[in-house]
């Protein structure tokens, strides 16, 4: 065994970075916004179906931001990169974060 590096074979040299599209951010952002509407489902459904998703809104929205922002940063230098999905995912994640925070602030003001 020698310490000299040998040239890599052709299968090792063609390693490419995965293409970033923002699909995960879009899916997570849309899911988070959809979860905000679960309390408005019919009352015949069990409470765990209507109210449990509200506990997951903020984590899923934060995950949408965590997935979308690095995708946007990675596409920064490429002019033909499809940024639409990542931008919409980040926007939906931001909305899903701001709506519960605004609702909490409104509840605090109403209680005072």
N, C-alpha and C positions, 0 to 999 in steps of 0.2 A: 504494500500500500504506500503510495507516494503522496507527498503533500502538494504536488503540482496539480492545479485544476485542469481537468480535461474539458474540451469543448462539449457543449451540450448537444444532444441529439436533436433531430428535427422535430420530434414530438414535444420536446421541452422548450424549444425556441418559439413556437407558435402560440404561446400562452398569451391570451388577450384579456383585457379587463372587461367585465360584463357591461353590457349596454344599460345605461340608466334611462328609465322612461317615466318613473313617477307613478306607476300603476299601484303600488302598495299604498302610497300616500293617498291616492284618489279613493281606493277601496276603504281604507280606514277612516278617512274624512267623511265619506258618504255614510258609512255605518254609524259613526258617532252622531251625525245630524239626524239620521233615522231613529236612533235610540231616544232622542229627545221627544219624539212623538208617541212613545209607548204608553204614557199615562192616558192618552186620549183614545186608546183602544176600547172596544165595548166592555161594559162592566161584567158581562157574563164570563169573561176570561178570568182565570185565577190571578190573585194579586202578584204572585211571583213573576208572571209573564208581563204584567203591566208596569210594575215598579222596579224590579230587579235590574233591568238594563240602565236605569238612571245612575246606578252606582258605578257603571262601567264607562259612562260617557267621557269623563275627564281622562282616564287612562288611555282610552282608545284615541281620543283627540290629541293627546300628547304624543302618542305613537305616530299619528299622522304627520305631526310636525317633525318628529325625529327622523322619519323616513323621507319626507319631502324636501326639507331644507338641504341636507347633504346632496341629494340628487340635483337640486337647482345649483348648488355651488359647484358640483362636478361638471355641469353643462355650461358653466359660465363662459368659457372661451370658444365654445362651438356655436356658430351662428345658425346651423341647420338642425340643431338638436330639438327634439319635440318637448318643449317645456310645459305645454298646456296641462297635462295630467298632474304634474308635480305642483304647478301653481294652483290648480283647482283643489287639490288635496290639502295643500297648506291653508288655503282660504277656508275650506270647510272645517278643517281642524281648528282654526282660529275662531270661527263662528261657534263651534261646539264648545270651546273653552269660555268664550265671552258670555254666552247666553246664561249658563248656570251662575256665573259670577254676578251678572247683572240682576238675576233673580234673587240671589242672596242679599245683594245690596238693597234691593227694593224691599225685601222682607224685613231687613234691619231698620230701614227708615219707617216702615209702617208700624213696627213695634214700638218705636220711640214716641 
